[in-house]
Amino acid sequence: MDPATALSGDLPHLDDPASGVPLGPPQARWDVRGVEGGRCEVDLLTGYPLAAEAVEAVRARVAEAAGRHGLALAAFRAHHRIAAHAVQGGLSPVSGVRNVIAVGSGKGGVGKSTTAVNLALALQRLGARVGVLDADVYGPSVPAMLGLSGRPESPDDKSIEPLRAFGVEAMSIGLLVDTDTPMIWRGPMATSALTQLFTTTLWGDLDYLLVDLPPGTGDIQLTLAQKIPVAGAVIVTTPQEIATLDARKALKMFEKVNVPVLGIVENMAIHVCSNCGHAEHLFGQGGGQAMADQYGVPLLGSLPLDLRIREQGDVGTPVVAAAPDSAPAQAYLRAAQAMAARLAQRPRASIPIASTLA
């Protein structure tokens, strides 16, 4: 067998080092070309963006595999092409937004909004076009976390332009009312506000729109499941038992409304003392993994309890933007890549896709 052909058969068995997802169909395709002098050129097309360190790790594995077939790797190129994926029954993806991903939790205080914002910024740093919709109409925090202020503009008095921060589009009820104005609304008013924010915002050709849900399993969550086309959901929890008990309810809710759960993000998993380096599991250990194992979904990442995450969120410059090379930011990048990889395994929707060079 021709060495390049044999190599083509081996490469789909490689795994994405960040997520463990096999780099084969449907989420990845390979193109191997033999060139003169016993060399080869390899192109990898994935359905989600790869971090630079993941690309280098895959490159090394490709070179090793080529060597086993007597080939030298002359060139390796990684690209991504993000498709729209299937959504829950009876709905269709909306124009301008390929994939809506809900970020939920069973209870408050687990860092869900901080996680949603940093995952969005991580996806943007990986090369995707990203937006954030703040669906917590009673306690909107996304504007403060992204350092946004001012009212969105309306070009026609019917639609509104999203604001932008760090390359990410954002919309929140917090941008339409005064900061200290309480939203004293009954459920129907809150759900109507969410629907209007989603449908009237002029989202600009996004690969991913992350929806930061309020805690719990109430009206907002049901409206999201019934009226907004969602490609997948992510559950945020802390390791402690009381948090995972409520997170389980959120996971089961998404299952009942036919929204696939892409995985679990375990927040505040470990604290490393900045003075002595001692590591402590302040909120317990292994709760996220145990929940993932119980329900057969992946643990996308375990994020640290780190002072920089809180400080940077408070000043409107999330840690992924403020310190992209820090350990917390790298943890968010790995979790975002794993989340996108799991979505890429889902069936595709029958609408056009766009291509981007990674």
N, C-alpha and C positions, 0 to 999 in steps of 0.2 A: 504494500500500500504506500502511496505517496506520503512522505513525512508530513507535509502541510495538512493533508486530509486526515491523517491519523491524529494530529494535534487538534484539529477541529472537533474530533470526537471526544477528546479528553476535557477540553476547556469548560463545557457546560456543567461539569461535575465540581468545579471550583465553587467556593462559598464566598459571599460578601463577608469580610472580616468583622464588620460592625454589627450585622444583624444575624448572620448565620444563614441567610436566605441563599439558596443555590443560584448561581449565575447562569441559569439556563431558561428556556421558555417557560412561562410567557413573559417573565420580567427582565429577560436579558437575551441578547443575540450576539454571536461572534462572527467575525469575518477574518479568515486567515488566508494570507497570500504568500506563497513562496517566491523569493527573489533570488538573484544570482548569488553564487558563493555560499550556498548552504544556509542562507538566512531567511527570515520570514518577517512579515509585518502583520500586526494583529490590531483589529479594531473591536472595541466592546461597546455595544449600545444597550443601555439599561433604561428601565421605565421609571427611574427615580434618580436623583442626584447623588453622587458619591463624594465624600470628603477627600481632600488631597491625600491624606495619610492612607485612606482606603485604596485610592488609585495606585499609590506606590506599592502597597502590600500586594495588590492584585498583579501589578506589573512584575514584581519579583516572582510570584508563583507562575505566571505565564512564562517567564524566562526559564524557570526551572523545568517546567513541562516541555518547553521547546528543546531544551538540552537533552532530555530523555529520548527525543526523536532525532537527535543529531542536527538540530537547527540552532542557529544563533538568532536572538531577537533583535532585529534591526530597528523596529519602531513599534511603539504601543500607544494607542490613542483611545481615550474613554469619552463617550458622549452620553447624553441622556435625552430621552424624549418622553415627556410626561403626558399620559393619556387621561381622559376622563373615564372614571370607573363607575360601574353600575350603582344605582342608589335604591332605596327602599321602594316597595311596590307601588305602582301607579304614578310615580313622579319621574321627572326627567331632569338631568343637569341643566342649569340655567346658562344662558349665553354669557360669556366672559368669566365664568368660574368653572374650572374643570372639576375640582374636587372640594367638597365641603367636609371638614373633619371637626366633629364635636369633641370638645374637651370638657369632661364632666367629673364630678366627684359625688359621693354620697353625703358628705358633710362639709361644712366650712372649716377654714383654718388649716387646710392641708397644703396650701400654696398652689392651688389650681390656676389662678390668674397669672401668677408669676411664671408658672410652668408653661402656660399657653403662650404668653408673650415671648419667652425665651425660645420656645420651640419654633415659633414663627420666624424670629430673627435668625435662628440656626438654619432653617430651610432657605432663607434668603441668602445667607452666607454660602450655602452649598450651591447656589446658582438658580434657585427656583424663584418664580414670581408669586408673592405671598401677600395675603391680607389677614386682618384680625377683625372679627365682629364681636363686640362686647354685648353679650346677651343678658347680662345681669342688670336689668333695668332698675332694680332697687338699690344696688350698691355698685355702680360702675367704677372700675378701678383702672381700666386699660389706658384712658387718657393720661392719668398721672404717671403710670409706669412708663409710658412712651414719651413723656414730656410734652404732650400736646395741649394746646389751648386755642381759643378762638372758635367761631362758629363755621361749620361747613358752608360752602357756597352752593347755590342752586342756579343752574343755567337757564331753567325754564319754569321755576316755581312748582315743579312736580317732582323732580329728582334732585339728589344731592351728591356733591363730590366728596369722596373720602379724603381725609387728611393723610399725610404721609410722614413717616419718621423712620430713619435708618433703612430706607429702601422698602418699607412695608406700608401697605395701605391699611387704614383703620377707620372704623365707625363705631360710635357709642352714643347712647342716650345722654351720657355725661358731657358730650360736646354740644348738645342742644339745649341744655338747661344750666342754670347757675350751679356752681359747685356745692353750695350749701342748701340747695332745694331738695327736700325729701320727695320721693315719688310715692305719694299716698294713693296707690291705684289698686283696684281689684284685679283679679286674674285676667278677665277678658281685655282690660285696657293694656295690661302688661304684655299679653301675647300679641295683641294688635300692634303694639309699638315694635316688638321684635320683627314681626312679619314685614312691617313697613320699612324698617331699617335695612332688612335684607333685600327687599325687592326694589326699593327706590334709590339705593346707593349705586352710583355708576362705577362699579368695580371694573378695573382695567386689565382684562386678559390675564387672570390669575391661574396659576397651577394649583394652589392650595389656598383655601379660606378657612382659617381656624376660628371656630365659634367658642368663645369662653362662656360656658353655661353657668348659671347660678347653682349653688349647691342644692342637693335634693333631687326629687323625682316628681315635681309638680307640673303646673300648667305650662310653664315655659318649655320644659323638656318635651311634653306631649305635643305642643305646637310645633316644635322643631321636627319631631318625628312624623307628624302628619302633613305639614305644609312645606317644609324645606327639604330639598333633595340632599341627603347626607350619604357620603360614600363610606364613612367609617367613623368610629369613635375611639377615644383614648380615655382611660380611667386614671385619675391621679389619686394616690393615697399615701399615707405615711405607713411605716412598718407596724405601728401599734395595733393591737387587736381591735380596739374600739373604732379605729378609722377603717380598717379593712371590713368590718361588719357592715358599715354603711356603704362602703365602696362596692361590696357585693350586690347591694340593692340597685345601685346605678348600673352595674354590669348586666344584671338580669332584666332591668328595664329596657336597655338597648336591645337585648336579645328578643324581648317580647314584641318590639315594634320593628323587628327585622333590620336593624342597623348593625352591621358587623363590628365587633370590638377588635380593633387592630392590636391592642395590647394595654399593658399597665405600666405606668410610670410611678416608681416608688420615690417619693420626695422625702427630704430630711433623713436619709438613710443612715448617715454616719457624720460625726463631727470630729474634725481633727484640730486640736488646739494649735493656735497660731504661735504660741510661745514655746511649748515643749514637744509638739508633734504627737501627743497622746491621742489615740483614736477611741471614741466612745459611740455606742449605739444608743443615743439618748431616748429614742422612741421605740426601742425594741429592735429585733434583728430577724430578717427573713420573712416578714409578713407579706410583702409584695410578691416574692417568689412563691410562697405557699398558696397565695390566692391565684396566681397565674397557673400553677400546677393543678389546682383544684378544678379550674374552669377551662383548661386546655387552651389558654391564650398566652402569648409571649410576654415576658417582662422586658419592656423596651429599654429600660435603664433605671439605675439607682442614683439619685442625685444627692449631693452632700448638703448638710446643714452648714452653710458657709456665710460668714458675715458679709462678704462682698455681694452676695445675691440680694440680701435685704437692703444694704446701703445703696447699691446702684439702682434698684427698683424704686427706692424712695426719692431719688433725685431725678428720675425720668430717663436714666441711661442704663438699660438692663445690662447684666454682666456679659452677655454674648456680644454686645456692641462695645462695651467699655473695656473689657479685658478678654478679647477673643482667644488668647493663648492660655488663659488660666485654666486650672483644673475644672472648676464649675462649668465654664463655657464649653470646654471640650466634652464634658459629660452630656450637656444639652445637644451638642452636635451629633454625638453618637446616638442619642435617643431619637433625634429628629430623623437621622438616616434610617434607623431601624423602623421607625413608624412609616416612613415613605416606602421602604422596601416591602413591608407587609401589605400596604395598600396596592403596590404594583402587582402583587400576587392575585388580587381580586379580579373578577371578570370586568371587561371593559364595557363602557357605554358606546353606543353607535353614533358618536359625533366626532368631528375632525379633531386632530391633536396638533400640537405645535412642537417644534424641535429646538433644542438649545445645546450648544457645545459646553461640556463640563470642563 
